Amino acid sequence: MKKTLLLVFIISHITSCSNDDSKLIENNETETGSEEVFQKGSLNFLFSNALISDKFNNIERENPISIIEYDENNNRIKTNYSNLENLLIQTESGQSWFVIQGSEASTVIEVENVDLNNGWITLGETFLGTLNKNVGAKIEFFNPFINYSIIKDRPLFNPYPTNVTEGIFNYIQPGGIIEKSDGTYILLTPVVFGFHRKRSIYYATSDNLEDWTFHDEKILSTNMIPFAKTNGNVFSTDNPYKLENGNFLVLLGVQLPNNNYTSAYMIIDENLNIIQQPKEIMIPEWHGENQNSFPLALTKFENKFRILFHRRNSNFVDREIHEVITTDLFDALEFNNSIISSRLIHKGTNSTGYLRGKADDASYIKYNSELYILLGSEEMASNYLTSNNREYGLMNWNGNKWNHDSRSPLLINPVQLHNKYPIYDWAWDHLGAFASPIIKNETLYIYMAFGTDNPDYFLSGIKIPLN
């Protein structure tokens, strides 16, 4: 887990433990604004606010939620958050809402009851830390499971593999899902050896998107790529794009001999035979030893191809995501032609909230003829944010620009909730690593990696109902 600075932790700890037993009176704070409302039939409409950090906007976080009154005798609080009905939204398995406080959820307290008429929130068991109940103390409301359930509540494979023919590995990540013509599924699975010392692409198979078998059969490694670093990293991102001839274009990040990454692609068939060997993407801004970038996602929407890219250069450029739009996919990839626009669509240094951190994962999702981006980005250090690790928000295309869902982040790992739910003690720290979404059977499946510090990640999957 990425740790906050020791000084920030000490200050946060001192604040959270001060004046815990003081009975405080109400502070009448004036509210402005309103929570965003989403149209029925949109993908946004199907999500709830899983991390309620701001009264009106989790991205801007200009109006954080604060305690305005504490009733010591009944162990209950009032806050300046007026939409308490959101805390009554139920999860599929009945998981609780929590009051969260402190950096990386250093305080976790179960919500026992919500009185909508009088505004009281009765607190239940404390699972971590000590609540600062002073007027003005910042809190969050947190329940990640209102938006998803983890497939079988465990990592994707059982038993979970720890080595392949190449050797013992550190973790497996998702690398894109393929639906075959016979109705079965393939999940590309980049396998990471050591601390990102080496990465090769393997795969898993499934008949039903829930029961998966990992195969010790390598598809690609850097010793098969002439321009790559020997025994270096190669990984696939997003879902392979199905071409008109039935083959699949796979986006690749390839480590170069100077340790930078370049953007590349290859073409495979549904039996995972390589039809076209990996080639660099020849758009000048996105290839070459000095660019240090890789592609994130590819789709076709309204008769145009759209490609997302991520930079990894120094000076916080790794907080950028760019989008290239072209009318001819291979003319753009091979000759830098037919490109009609190329622009920055997310710059973390200009943003706030969870979006300010490293933005290194994005996937297109098409739903009800509309286009969305599932965007993964990290927190910046703060005394009241739930996690400094990757979290996912939603963006939608309105025909002219990309708009962020103001409730983001919407998909968050169950940080520190393993104290309440030991079944998730493998999933409480990290989340993400090239999320791979697919919509089937009125369900959005997203394959991603959860994890703790040791090992780094476990490949898993989540389900989001679409009805």
ROMARDREN-466183 format. One record per residue (C-alpha): x, y negated, z; residue in one letter. Coordinates in steps of 0.05 Angstrom, whole numbers. Layout:
N
REC/east/north/up/zagu
REC/X/Y/Z/a
...
END
This chain:
467
REC/east/north/up/zagu
REC/0/0/0/m
REC/24/-69/-15/k
REC/35/-102/53/k
REC/23/-175/69/t
REC/79/-217/96/l
REC/94/-204/169/l
REC/82/-277/187/l
REC/13/-276/155/v
REC/-3/-212/192/f
REC/18/-240/260/i
REC/-23/-303/250/i
REC/-84/-262/228/s
REC/-76/-215/288/h
REC/-71/-272/338/i
REC/-132/-306/308/t
REC/-174/-242/308/s
REC/-160/-228/381/c
REC/-174/-296/410/s
REC/-236/-315/451/n
REC/-271/-249/435/d
REC/-320/-255/493/d
REC/-344/-326/483/s
REC/-418/-335/471/k
REC/-423/-385/414/l
REC/-479/-431/392/i
REC/-507/-441/323/e
REC/-472/-487/274/n
REC/-521/-515/223/n
REC/-481/-514/158/e
REC/-514/-541/95/t
REC/-516/-492/36/e
REC/-511/-511/-37/t
REC/-518/-468/-99/g
REC/-550/-400/-109/s
REC/-530/-329/-124/e
REC/-526/-310/-197/e
REC/-585/-273/-227/v
REC/-576/-222/-283/f
REC/-623/-202/-338/q
REC/-656/-134/-334/k
REC/-626/-88/-386/g
REC/-556/-117/-378/s
REC/-500/-77/-349/l
REC/-491/-130/-296/n
REC/-563/-118/-272/f
REC/-545/-47/-253/l
REC/-491/-69/-205/f
REC/-499/-96/-135/s
REC/-453/-142/-95/n
REC/-408/-91/-61/a
REC/-360/-142/-30/l
REC/-398/-204/-7/i
REC/-342/-253/8/s
REC/-371/-320/-13/d
REC/-441/-348/-4/k
REC/-449/-357/-79/f
REC/-389/-334/-118/n
REC/-339/-279/-102/n
REC/-291/-302/-156/i
REC/-286/-375/-136/e
REC/-291/-361/-61/r
REC/-301/-435/-46/e
REC/-355/-421/6/n
REC/-332/-361/47/p
REC/-381/-329/95/i
REC/-372/-352/167/s
REC/-401/-334/235/i
REC/-447/-389/261/i
REC/-473/-356/325/e
REC/-456/-296/369/y
REC/-503/-262/418/d
REC/-457/-226/467/e
REC/-512/-190/505/n
REC/-540/-157/442/n
REC/-475/-153/403/n
REC/-502/-189/343/r
REC/-482/-247/298/i
REC/-512/-299/252/k
REC/-476/-324/191/t
REC/-483/-378/138/n
REC/-502/-325/87/y
REC/-576/-329/71/s
REC/-587/-270/24/n
REC/-586/-217/79/l
REC/-634/-173/39/e
REC/-571/-152/0/n
REC/-548/-115/63/l
REC/-610/-70/59/l
REC/-591/-41/-9/i
REC/-581/34/1/q
REC/-528/79/-27/t
REC/-543/147/-58/e
REC/-514/183/3/s
REC/-535/132/55/g
REC/-466/102/70/q
REC/-468/42/117/s
REC/-454/-31/106/w
REC/-395/-60/145/f
REC/-372/-127/171/v
REC/-300/-135/148/i
REC/-250/-185/175/q
REC/-175/-197/167/g
REC/-125/-183/113/s
REC/-136/-116/79/e
REC/-196/-101/125/a
REC/-157/-101/190/s
REC/-224/-103/225/t
REC/-281/-56/205/v
REC/-348/-56/242/i
REC/-411/-19/221/e
REC/-475/-58/210/v
REC/-529/-27/253/e
REC/-589/-71/238/n
REC/-608/-133/197/v
REC/-664/-178/221/d
REC/-687/-215/158/l
REC/-736/-259/196/n
REC/-688/-287/247/n
REC/-621/-277/212/g
REC/-589/-232/265/w
REC/-540/-178/244/i
REC/-533/-126/298/t
REC/-464/-95/301/l
REC/-452/-21/313/g
REC/-388/19/323/e
REC/-320/-14/312/t
REC/-275/31/270/f
REC/-214/-14/266/l
REC/-190/-78/297/g
REC/-225/-130/341/t
REC/-276/-179/314/l
REC/-262/-254/320/n
REC/-332/-279/338/k
REC/-316/-353/341/n
REC/-358/-402/302/v
REC/-324/-411/234/g
REC/-290/-343/235/a
REC/-292/-315/165/k
REC/-322/-246/150/i
REC/-342/-204/91/e
REC/-398/-153/81/f
REC/-373/-90/48/f
REC/-404/-26/20/n
REC/-368/0/-42/p
REC/-415/60/-50/f
REC/-476/19/-70/i
REC/-446/18/-140/n
REC/-416/87/-148/y
REC/-407/157/-120/s
REC/-342/195/-126/i
REC/-351/259/-166/i
REC/-354/316/-115/k
REC/-324/268/-63/d
REC/-254/293/-78/r
REC/-198/288/-130/p
REC/-217/312/-199/l
REC/-179/379/-197/f
REC/-186/435/-147/n
REC/-134/460/-133/p
REC/-96/396/-149/y
REC/-32/408/-190/p
REC/35/384/-165/t
REC/81/405/-221/n
REC/85/421/-296/v
REC/138/455/-338/t
REC/176/389/-340/e
REC/181/390/-264/g
REC/149/365/-200/i
REC/110/300/-211/f
REC/88/243/-167/n
REC/18/231/-194/y
REC/-31/238/-252/i
REC/-69/179/-281/q
REC/-126/175/-332/p
REC/-109/157/-403/g
REC/-174/157/-442/g
REC/-231/206/-456/i
REC/-250/241/-520/i
REC/-317/273/-536/e
REC/-306/332/-583/k
REC/-353/353/-638/s
REC/-373/415/-598/d
REC/-398/371/-539/g
REC/-338/385/-494/t
REC/-291/331/-467/y
REC/-217/318/-463/i
REC/-185/269/-414/l
REC/-115/247/-432/l
REC/-73/248/-368/t
REC/-6/212/-367/p
REC/36/248/-314/v
REC/86/206/-274/v
REC/151/235/-249/f
REC/185/200/-191/g
REC/175/126/-180/f
REC/155/112/-253/h
REC/222/143/-273/r
REC/190/183/-329/k
REC/119/192/-357/r
REC/91/241/-407/s
REC/20/252/-433/i
REC/-17/316/-415/y
REC/-92/330/-415/y
REC/-152/360/-379/a
REC/-217/390/-406/t
REC/-289/393/-384/s
REC/-357/419/-407/d
REC/-398/372/-363/n
REC/-355/311/-343/l
REC/-353/335/-271/e
REC/-315/401/-270/d
REC/-245/391/-299/w
REC/-187/436/-315/t
REC/-116/407/-320/f
REC/-71/439/-373/h
REC/4/445/-368/d
REC/11/428/-442/e
REC/49/365/-460/k
REC/22/323/-518/i
REC/75/268/-520/l
REC/139/246/-485/s
REC/190/192/-502/t
REC/240/243/-530/n
REC/189/251/-587/m
REC/190/176/-602/i
REC/251/149/-640/p
REC/246/78/-614/f
REC/233/97/-541/a
REC/279/104/-481/k
REC/304/175/-472/t
REC/268/207/-413/n
REC/228/144/-404/g
REC/154/126/-398/n
REC/99/133/-449/v
REC/25/128/-431/f
REC/-42/122/-465/s
REC/-94/69/-448/t
REC/-169/64/-455/d
REC/-209/115/-495/n
REC/-180/138/-562/p
REC/-218/103/-618/y
REC/-254/151/-665/k
REC/-238/138/-738/l
REC/-285/150/-796/e
REC/-249/215/-814/n
REC/-260/243/-744/g
REC/-190/233/-719/n
REC/-173/189/-660/f
REC/-127/128/-653/l
REC/-92/128/-586/v
REC/-64/63/-557/l
REC/5/72/-525/l
REC/52/35/-480/g
REC/124/57/-495/v
REC/185/42/-453/q
REC/244/17/-494/l
REC/318/29/-481/p
REC/323/-40/-446/n
REC/265/-18/-400/n
REC/215/-67/-430/n
REC/150/-39/-459/y
REC/125/-45/-530/t
REC/55/-36/-559/s
REC/45/25/-602/a
REC/-6/75/-626/y
REC/-12/145/-654/m
REC/-67/186/-687/i
REC/-89/254/-663/i
REC/-145/302/-681/d
REC/-196/329/-632/e
REC/-151/390/-619/n
REC/-95/343/-597/l
REC/-51/354/-658/n
REC/-11/292/-674/i
REC/-31/270/-744/i
REC/10/206/-744/q
REC/71/199/-699/q
REC/74/139/-652/p
REC/86/73/-688/k
REC/97/3/-661/e
REC/40/-46/-669/i
REC/68/-97/-717/m
REC/34/-159/-690/i
REC/95/-201/-672/p
REC/70/-224/-604/e
REC/58/-152/-583/w
REC/119/-111/-602/h
REC/193/-112/-597/g
REC/245/-106/-542/e
REC/234/-177/-515/n
REC/158/-177/-511/q
REC/148/-127/-454/n
REC/74/-115/-466/s
REC/25/-60/-482/f
REC/-46/-52/-509/p
REC/-104/-41/-461/l
REC/-166/-27/-503/a
REC/-195/-23/-573/l
REC/-267/-26/-597/t
REC/-309/-46/-657/k
REC/-366/-94/-644/f
REC/-408/-134/-694/e
REC/-365/-107/-751/n
REC/-300/-134/-721/k
REC/-244/-97/-685/f
REC/-223/-124/-618/r
REC/-158/-106/-582/i
REC/-138/-125/-511/l
REC/-64/-133/-493/f
REC/-27/-143/-427/h
REC/41/-177/-417/r
REC/91/-155/-365/r
REC/142/-211/-370/n
REC/169/-247/-309/s
REC/142/-311/-277/n
REC/73/-282/-264/f
REC/57/-271/-338/v
REC/32/-202/-317/d
REC/-32/-238/-296/r
REC/-51/-249/-369/e
REC/-98/-210/-415/i
REC/-104/-229/-488/h
REC/-154/-209/-542/e
REC/-139/-201/-616/v
REC/-198/-197/-665/i
REC/-188/-170/-735/t
REC/-232/-150/-794/t
REC/-184/-94/-816/d
REC/-154/-50/-761/l
REC/-95/-19/-797/f
REC/-80/-83/-837/d
REC/-71/-117/-769/a
REC/-33/-61/-734/l
REC/14/-46/-791/e
REC/22/-113/-828/f
REC/-2/-168/-781/n
REC/-56/-186/-830/n
REC/-132/-196/-827/s
REC/-129/-226/-757/i
REC/-183/-278/-747/i
REC/-168/-298/-675/s
REC/-118/-285/-619/s
REC/-129/-317/-552/r
REC/-117/-313/-478/l
REC/-181/-290/-443/i
REC/-155/-284/-372/h
REC/-99/-321/-336/k
REC/-93/-303/-263/g
REC/-51/-363/-244/t
REC/-110/-408/-264/n
REC/-162/-366/-227/s
REC/-182/-351/-156/t
REC/-205/-292/-114/g
REC/-187/-222/-135/y
REC/-170/-246/-205/l
REC/-108/-284/-184/r
REC/-66/-221/-178/g
REC/-35/-176/-231/k
REC/-86/-163/-286/a
REC/-63/-97/-316/d
REC/-124/-57/-335/d
REC/-184/-72/-379/a
REC/-234/-28/-417/s
REC/-289/-46/-465/y
REC/-359/-19/-450/i
REC/-417/-24/-499/k
REC/-486/-20/-467/y
REC/-554/-37/-497/n
REC/-520/-69/-558/s
REC/-480/-116/-513/e
REC/-405/-117/-501/l
REC/-371/-118/-433/y
REC/-301/-113/-404/i
REC/-286/-75/-341/l
REC/-228/-116/-314/l
REC/-179/-91/-262/g
REC/-139/-143/-223/s
REC/-105/-149/-156/e
REC/-116/-196/-97/e
REC/-69/-249/-75/m
REC/-50/-252/-2/a
REC/-106/-280/42/s
REC/-126/-274/115/n
REC/-196/-252/98/y
REC/-194/-211/34/l
REC/-212/-138/36/t
REC/-155/-111/-7/s
REC/-92/-137/-40/n
REC/-94/-78/-88/n
REC/-130/-71/-155/r
REC/-205/-82/-157/e
REC/-253/-83/-216/y
REC/-299/-137/-240/g
REC/-344/-144/-301/l
REC/-342/-192/-359/m
REC/-395/-199/-413/n
REC/-390/-228/-483/w
REC/-443/-281/-496/n
REC/-427/-289/-570/g
REC/-378/-346/-559/n
REC/-337/-330/-497/k
REC/-325/-281/-441/w
REC/-362/-294/-376/n
REC/-342/-265/-309/h
REC/-395/-234/-264/d
REC/-391/-281/-204/s
REC/-402/-224/-155/r
REC/-338/-190/-176/s
REC/-303/-149/-154/p
REC/-357/-96/-162/l
REC/-316/-32/-160/l
REC/-271/-27/-99/i
REC/-237/31/-65/n
REC/-265/48/5/p
REC/-208/11/38/v
REC/-201/30/112/q
REC/-269/65/112/l
REC/-235/132/121/h
REC/-239/117/195/n
REC/-315/124/188/k
REC/-314/174/130/y
REC/-253/221/137/p
REC/-273/254/72/i
REC/-243/194/36/y
REC/-176/193/72/d
REC/-143/206/4/w
REC/-176/146/-29/a
REC/-170/85/16/w
REC/-112/46/-12/d
REC/-104/44/-88/h
REC/-155/42/-144/l
REC/-148/42/-219/g
REC/-92/59/-268/a
REC/-124/53/-337/f
REC/-197/67/-322/a
REC/-230/110/-375/s
REC/-306/100/-382/p
REC/-359/140/-419/i
REC/-435/135/-418/i
REC/-473/201/-420/k
REC/-539/226/-391/n
REC/-560/157/-366/e
REC/-496/154/-325/t
REC/-433/113/-332/l
REC/-373/158/-315/y
REC/-307/123/-302/i
REC/-244/163/-291/y
REC/-193/126/-249/m
REC/-141/139/-196/a
REC/-152/131/-122/f
REC/-97/140/-72/g
REC/-58/125/-9/t
REC/15/111/1/d
REC/34/184/-3/n
REC/25/210/-55/p
REC/15/147/-96/d
REC/-50/167/-133/y
REC/-101/222/-141/f
REC/-138/225/-207/l
REC/-213/223/-194/s
REC/-278/200/-225/g
REC/-338/159/-205/i
REC/-411/159/-227/k
REC/-456/98/-236/i
REC/-530/111/-251/p
REC/-559/70/-308/l
REC/-633/79/-291/n
END
